Amino acid sequence: MSLRIVVCVKYVPDATGDRHFAEDLTTDRDAVDGLLSELDEYAVEQALQISEASDDAEITVVTVGPEEANKDGLRKALSMGADKGVHVVDDALHGSDVMGTSLVLAKAVEHVGYDLVVCGMASTDGTMGVLPALLAERLGVPQVTLLSEVAVADGQVTGRRDGDTATERLAASLPAVVSVTDQSGEARYPSFKGIMAAKKKPVEELQLSDLGIEADLVGLGGAWTAVDSADARPARTAGTIVKDEGEGGKQLAAFLAERKFI
C-alpha cells in the first residue's frame, strides 16, 4: 500500500502588496494579488523528498480558500511535483479563523485518506503557527512540529527540532501530523515541464456540504476570534535632521532620551 501524504497549504495575500481590511474587518483579498504561502512551500518540498525516498507514495495538496486559491496556490504546489489537489471552496467560509479552518482541513484530510500530514510552521498572513496542533487534535493523531529535518521509515515519522538552547530528536507512529520550518531545506523551483504537467493534474473541488460541516461552525459567525476595530497606519512624516556642528552626538542622545529609547 502506498504512503499517502497530504500537504496543507494556504493561499495568502502577497506580503509586498498594499494589504488592508475590508468593511467587515476581514482581509481585503480583492485589493491585492495572492499566492502560495512561502512557508508552505517548505512543506511541499519535504513531502516531495519523503516521496522520492519511498518506493511508493502519493502526495495530495489540500487548501481552503476562494476560487483563486486553485490557480495561484494549488497549481504552484502541483507544478513543484505533487500528484493531485483538493480545494475546499464555499461562500460560507468567508471570515473563518484558525478554529474553523482546522475543522474544514481535518474533514478534507479524512476525505482524502492519509498516513502523514505535512504543514508549514505558520502562514505568512496570520502567522499564528497553531494550525498543525489543532489539526492533529481534530484527527486524533500524534503531532511532531517545527521540524528542520523529517523522514519516514518503518511506520514512523522522525525528525529534528532545533531550539535556541538544544536540539531534539523526535518520532511518532503513523498516521501523524508534522510541521516543518524554513530551515528544513530550500523549496525547489517549478520547471517548465512541471508547470505544464500541473495543468493536467486532477483537483477535486469540495463544498462544506460534501464534508458534512454546518455553515454556522465556520465563517465570521462561527469564528472564535474577532477584530473589533482597525485603523490605517499613519502616513510617514519627515524625519528630524541633525546637523553636526560639534554637538551632533549630544543632540542625537537628547532625541533618543526624549523618546525613551535610552
Buried (B, 14 or more C-beta within 10 A) or exposed (E): EEBBBBBBBBBBBBEEEEBEBEEEBBBBBEEBEBBBBBBBBBBBBBBBBBBEEBEEBBBBBBBBBBEBBBEBBBBBBBBBBBBBBBBBBBEBBBBBBBBBBBBBBBBBBBBBEBBBBBBBBBBBBBEEBEBBBBBBEBBEBBBBBBBBBBBBEEEBBBBBBEEEEEEEEBEBEBBBBBBBBBEBBEBBEBEEEBBEBBEEBEBBEBBBEBBEBEBEBBBBEBBEEEBEEEEEEEEEEEEEEBEEEEEEEEBBEEEEEEEEEE
